[in-house]
Amino acid sequence: MSLSAYRQEQRADQAAAAEQRRLDAAAAEERRAERQRSADERATRLRERARADREADRADRRRRRQERAEHRSATLTPENIYRRGTLGLVAASGLASLPAQVIHFVSISAMLLPLPLALEGAAWVMAAGVAYADVRGLPGWVRWLLRCLVVACAGFAAHINYGYGLSLVGHGLSQQDAVTVGAGLAAVTILGPAVFEIRQWVSTIAAAAGGREDRDRRRHAARRRRHHRKVLRVANRLVSATPFGALPAEDAWARAWSIVHGAADLGMTPQLHQDAVASATRLAEAQQPTRDDIRRRIGAAMSAPPFVLPGSAEVVPLKATKPQVANQVPPAGDKPGKTPRKRPAPPRRRKGDSPRFHPAARAVAAETARQAPAVTARV
């Protein structure tokens, strides 16, 4: 091999090696760019996921905050505060009044320990009985009997507590302090049942105010029974004759009304229909003009007449009128001797040919036209 061929081959190998190095570098750069893109995409996905997680956490916190606010608004209403506050005062009153009664009766005998519990429990059970009577709508004497029992039990317990307070004079308390303690224990004993009864009273008034529609419905039913006793008896018979719940009360009432009074419209009776027809007839007669009205209208129309009334039956106008029929045939002396005979043209009516009616005649004609429908209706 010659030296030139060897060098040419060496240069070709070097060029091939350089090309291979370039291709390897390009492939490495492409792999590095691909890894960088993958890393960027992964970082973007992680950021988006973290952002979505943060948004979900914020939405969850807002939802929980809104739920707590709704719960507070539903719980901390004036009604709930009043009810729960009253129950808290009742519990505090019982806890304050019961120990003094226990000490008083146990100091007498240990066998009397259940007595204060029974006394205090009787007062609260009777107070709950008043609430139960209100819910069930029992007669008023039942509630007042229960209230009297509550006052008796609470008053006796207050007397015991007041005596216990006075007994503390010899135990390091002055007379004034002992009286204050006794009066405070007695007041607390009475306060619990009194507050509970006031709570029940307010609840009853609120329920009555909220049920105004039911009260009006009951009053309407009572008036219906009182005013229409015959219809009520027939309706009850219809309801009792059918299976239970098959005939509604209002349908039975409408059917009974049609049976008793013969009218399909509720509230209408034969007498009411007669009164309605009579009043409509009187109204129609009142709306028709009398003879005096007709004379008055005729006199008003004749006060300034545009025409004069002669003795004859025809009306003669003051101004000259045009002839009603104009002669279209020429005079006999003016006819040409040799012209052929033609048929004369028919007369032609023009405005102003006929005289106008007198205002009195027009008033009478209008009055007659108005009376014609009324006369036909009466016939």
Residue pairs with C-beta under 8 A, 6 or more apart in sequence:
82 199
82 202
83 199
86 195
86 196
86 198
86 199
89 191
89 192
89 195
90 124
90 192
90 195
90 196
92 188
92 192
93 188
93 189
93 191
93 192
93 195
94 120
94 124
94 192
96 185
96 188
96 189
97 120
97 157
97 158
97 161
97 185
97 188
97 189
97 192
98 116
98 117
98 120
100 160
100 161
100 164
100 165
100 185
101 115
101 116
101 119
101 120
101 157
101 160
101 161
101 164
102 113
102 116
102 117
103 164
104 116
104 160
104 161
104 163
104 164
105 112
105 113
105 115
105 116
105 160
106 112
106 113
116 157
116 160
119 153
119 156
119 157
119 160
120 153
120 157
122 149
122 153
123 150
123 153
123 154
123 157
123 192
123 193
124 192
124 193
124 196
126 146
126 147
126 149
126 150
126 153
127 146
127 150
127 193
127 196
127 197
127 200
129 146
130 143
130 146
130 147
130 150
130 197
130 200
131 200
131 203
133 142
133 143
133 146
134 143
134 200
134 203
134 204
147 197
150 193
150 197
151 193
154 189
154 190
154 192
154 193
154 194
155 190
157 189
158 185
158 186
158 187
158 189
158 190
159 186
161 182
161 185
161 186
161 188
161 189
162 182
162 183
162 185
162 186
163 182
164 182
164 185
165 178
165 179
165 180
165 181
165 182
165 183
165 184
165 185
165 186
166 178
166 179
166 182
167 178
168 177
168 178
168 181
168 182
169 175
169 178
173 181
208 215
224 232
225 232
228 257
230 260
231 253
231 256
231 257
231 260
231 261
232 256
234 256
234 259
234 260
235 249
235 252
235 253
235 255
235 256
236 252
238 247
238 252
238 255
238 256
239 247
239 249
239 252
253 266
254 266
257 263
257 266
258 264
261 268
261 269
261 270
262 270
263 269
263 270
263 273
284 374
284 377
288 370
288 371
288 374
289 297
289 367
289 370
294 363
294 364
294 367
297 363
297 367
298 360
298 363
298 364
301 359
301 360
301 362
301 363
302 359
302 360
305 358
305 359
305 360
306 318
306 356
306 359
307 315
307 316
307 317
307 318
307 355
307 356
307 358
308 316
308 318
309 315
309 358
310 316
315 355
315 357
315 358
316 355
317 355
317 356
321 352
321 353
321 355
322 350
322 352
322 353
323 353
324 349
324 353
324 354
325 347
326 347
326 348
328 344
328 345
328 346
328 347
329 344
357 365
